[in-house]
Amino acid sequence: MHFIRAKHEIGAPASEEFGEWPARAHICSMIRPEDLLRPTPKGLYCPPGDFYIDPVRSGVDRAVVSHGHSDHARPGHGAVLATPETLEAMSVRYGEAFAGSRQLAPYGAITCIGDVDVRLVPAGHVMGSAQVEVKWKGLTMVCTGDYKRRADPTCRPFEVIPCNIFISEATFALPVFRHPDSPGEVAKLLASIRAFPDRAHLLGAYAFGKAQRVIREIRDAGYSETIYIHGAMKALCDMYERLGVDLGPLEPATLEKKQRSESQKFAGKIIICPPSASSTTWAQLFPDPVIAFASGWMNIRQRAKAGGIELPLVLSDHADWDELTNTVREVNPEELWVTHGRDDALARWAELEGRRARPLHLVGHEDETGE
Amino acid sequence: MQAFAALLERLVLTPSRNAKLQLICDYLRHTSDPSRGWALAAITGDLDIPSVKPAAIRELVVSRVDPILFNLSYKYVGDLAETISLLWPPRPGANRAPDLAEVIETLMESTKAQGVKLVEGWLDALDSAGRWALLKFVTGGLRVGVSARLARQAAADFGKVDVAEIEELWHGMAPPYLGLFAWLEGSAPKPVSSALALFRSPMLAHPLLSKAERLDAHDLNPSLISPADFAAEWKWDGVRVQLVSDKSVRRLYTRNGDDISKAFPDLLEAADFDAALDGELLVRTPEGGVASFNELQQRLNRKTVSPKQMIDRPAMLRAYDILQEGSEDLRPCSFHDRRRRLERFVVSLDTNRIDLSPLVPFSGAMELEKLRRSPPTRDIEGVMLKRWDAPYLAGRPAGLWYKWKRDAFLIDAVLMYAQRGHGKRSRFYSDFTFGVWRSTPEGDELAPVGKAYFGFTDRELVMLDKYVRDHTIERFGPVRSVTANKHQGLVLEVAFEGLQRSPRHKSGLAMRFPRIHRIRWDKPARDADRMEALESLLAV
């Protein structure tokens, strides 16, 4: 298409930038970014490497997977390239046979697929999460997958990579999403336990990533008592422990006789469960539970209220508005592509900043379940 | 401001009454004067500050934020105060965050025009939770799901006093209630109110027989009712109120101490005396009879009332008791003496808006039982028994007053829909919509006639919840529809106090006070009641 040609037309500042990228003068007349990565119904596709990045449907021949959340990492592909941690998460969740073959790509290592150089770089979203950098004939495109910029004790921080095209997620791309600092949110939970020592605190958290981060943050706040976990959390918590994240004393949140009399031991305790579990009969067994939920969506009170959440904790594994916009400024790409989430608002922001932006309207990465 | 904002947030999201009480109580304990007094006033709705229009605040925000981004955000969030509190871009270098007292005291001394300017400065200085709390009370009304009564109860819990004591003082005090808190903390004696037309905590009755029809300490064995000990009078189907006229000040209070004077100026105008009366608030039909409870409800909960409403549905008081006459407090007197004073007093009044609730003569328990079973008119809910020698005591003292209600109406209906409950029950399907059979050209169908969410035991609730989960056919958000046809369905015996025509309900009927009386696991759905059975009750 026209975007690099347009850069030429802009004039002096742009050509100065081109100085650092000698190959681009060549690209502009020959290559269009769609030749390297293009949105398709199955997800972002790379024709010269014949692979998809985070395909939204199962069963492609070759997939590069940014991280282990189920809307990005689906089972049943022919070959999967991902970080060792992501591959391990997939085998924990889907079983060893989740793909025909798998290829380990540690952070920073370059893998050649056809003519395309693929490199995975930390994205700071969950353990093993990566941005996917693809280079071909001097054109560099970076797909962020999901990412965040703030500190997370359970994963490597996001790294800024200069590139021509930056393909960003936009889950929380509205200026109302400004996530507070995590310690303050964890303090709310601990304060509630002190205020309601007779009530169990049922904290909903996504089973992979959020749950372990929440536990780690609670430990960092000085809480050393046993934390109880729902059965769905166990395998992934074990994986985090294996990979070196100390989660402290954990015990299963199960009642052997399924009786209320037995449930008193959970009064004043923290129980971590998948968000959907808090509205099941399982949750009814706990003493007068306070229903909490750790998610970036909890920033919106109306949303918490509608979901019957009594104690919302704004803890997100996605970039908030300021992180998204600051990251785009830092990366300073020639063009911003916006994938899943509120692409309209981020595109509007780019317009106000005088940046080129293109909403991809990629479907399939559910913007809510992953958080 | 931060602590207050955190309290409001927690209150908005907390469904349980007890947890709300605990949260407010904790806040009062950990917050100093005068902030806690202002906070209490903000919650009870007794804060009188110039309000700022939402439009003015919207204007402020679009002067700082791109209108398109603002609109995208507002559309997403759906609540103006919340949207603004979240996306407000503070100007750097704002002052320190103000505390609640400072905000309120400054606003009280300013005009509406100054208000907007002040709010802008504070939005810069506060964090998002603080901005939200600020916007909530400057745009009027906190709406955090706490009634004035509940807030006063929390203050009573905090001071370990009876809420009746606070209610009696309430209308004579002004925020930030320094004297009240000093007393509640034990550092000063109970404040003496010099205000006029104060509320007096009402005397309440015990049910004659407790629910399971077994006698406990508060019950009276019906066979022991004798006209020598007890006076009987009708229990009218209206709203229990207190009408107080004290020199030039006149007030109408509910039994919870809420001031509803503004909705009933017609009755207040008639209170041309110097006394405090206890009675039933009723409205009349244009023909002069007593209108239904439904009609009374049309006039309740209103800030103002139109002249047409006052003509169509004039308000009246049916007097039960007299608590004060002139400067004389009659509450220590026996019911016998108060009744004599009341009769003399009502007769002397020159108005048709206040009449006397007549005593019901009876010879013994048997006769009274007949009267309460089938009262002469529909606006009577049963009988009241009052000991002749009892003084007027606040609260629900044992052994002095009893209510003996007429039996509830019963129908067998079929469970159609269930909805998740609130609070402790939010994880149970505990709100049940039920229907009865109705003939249609296509054959019989179930028509929903009411909804009930109590009457069952905790054990029964667990069983009902399981039944709903096992028999769901469809889900709509928090609501599930369950199998209900002639072959399969759960029959619920529903008790209710009355039935009225209502254009607002799909069935055209409104049930008063419906509750699940029994679960008829044994009864086939096809044998449930028909619409005609309900229609016949309307005719009574």
Interface residues (C-beta under 8 A of the other chain):
Chain A: L174 P175 V176 F177 R178 P180 A195 F196 S278 S279 T280 T281 A283 Q284 D288 I291 N299 I300 R301 Q302 A304 K305 G308 I309 E310 L311 P312 R342 D344 A345 R348 W349 L352
Chain B: E9 R10 V12 L13 T14 P15 S16 A19 Q22 L23 D26 V65 D66 I68 L69 F70 L72 S73 Y76 V77 G78 D79 E82 T83 L86 L87 P89 S128 W132 R420 K424 S426 R427 F428 D465 R469
